[in-house]
Amino acid sequence: LTSIASSNRALPATVPLRVRCQCSAISFVVEAAATSEPVRCHCVQCRKFCASSCATYLPLQSAPEALVAPADQGGPRSFESPCDGLSLSLSRLFCGGCKSVLGAKAAGAGGSEQVLLALGCVEDASIPPALALAWQSRHSTLCAEQAPAWWKAKPSGFRPTAPPRV
């Protein structure tokens, strides 16, 4: 943890992350707080939306215009679906062309919107290595009890072996 903490000190307060769907119809840069903590949700709806063992989101301070623009003006398409981990109904955002998952938004108290950026759509090269390292160990886990059995399974009798010597 000391190396993570010291590497975080080298990061600026915000980091520009490049976001792009597969067909490049939706692309933008978002300023994310270097102290932001990703959220991994294992609820069934999030797993199905991301087609993975969990959805990994980064909560954003403000919504990028590209994510809140109407679909007929080049913004993402969406559908409503609950999230058991957040106990909210989310508007799940995806590219209408290539169907890439972009994130989700939820109506908050007082008319505010909580925006969750799907980390799978962030271009790897835009994430500073120190931040990537921190995100591997510093994240929230939601609905761990709904994680698929194979996610938690460990092979019985499995013992790693050394590669053969040449």
NORDASUL-V878149 format. One record per helix or strand. SS is the DSSP state (~ for helix, > for strand). FROM is the first residue (numbers start at 1). LEN is the number of residues. Records with the same first field share a line. If there is no record, write none. Layout:
SS=FROM-LEN / FROM-LEN
//
This chain:
~=2-8 / 44-7 / 65-4 / 71-3 / 109-3 / 119-3 / 124-3 / 129-9 / 144-3 / 149-4
>=14-7 / 27-7 / 38-4 / 55-6 / 77-7 / 88-7 / 101-7 / 113-6 / 122-1 / 139-4
//
